[in-house]
Amino acid sequence: MGIGVDIIEIERIDRMLKKYPNFRSKIFSGREIAYCEQKKYPAPHYAARFAAKESIMKALGTGWVEPIRWKDLEIAEDPSGKPLVNLKGGARLVGDKMGIKEIMVSLSHCKAYAVAIARLRGA
C-alpha cells in the first residue's frame, strides 16, 4: 500500500534532547523513552524512532496532518528486539480508514545517522 524512508543526523536529535527539556515527552511515548534511556548513549535510539515516525507518515502519504500527533505512532519491540508499530489516537483512525492491517518498520543507525523504512500492508 505504501512505503516510506527517512534518515536523520543523530547529532540533531542529541541537540534537541539537550536544548529542549520537553522534546522527549512531546515526541515519544513513555515506553519509547524508557527503552531509549536504558541505553548508554540514548540519542541514536531516539533518532531511529524519530526517523521511523517520519517514514511511517511518508508511507501513509498524509504528512503531519490532524488528527495525527507524534506520540500516536509508537515504536515498540517484540521479545526478540524486532521493531513493532503501535498506532494510537489519530494515527489509528487514519490507519483504520485506509484499511491498514500491518506496518512493518526497520531501523538502523551508525555513528552519524539513523535511518528507518516503513512498509504498509492493507487488507
Secondary structure as GFF3:
##gff-version 3
##sequence-region A 1 123
A	DSSP	beta_strand	2	9	.	.	.	ID=ss1
A	DSSP	alpha_helix	10	19	.	.	.	ID=ss2
A	DSSP	alpha_helix	23	27	.	.	.	ID=ss3
A	DSSP	alpha_helix	30	37	.	.	.	ID=ss4
A	DSSP	alpha_helix	43	60	.	.	.	ID=ss5
A	DSSP	three_ten_helix	70	72	.	.	.	ID=ss6
A	DSSP	beta_strand	73	77	.	.	.	ID=ss7
A	DSSP	beta_strand	83	87	.	.	.	ID=ss8
A	DSSP	alpha_helix	89	98	.	.	.	ID=ss9
A	DSSP	beta_strand	100	109	.	.	.	ID=ss10
A	DSSP	beta_strand	113	122	.	.	.	ID=ss11
###
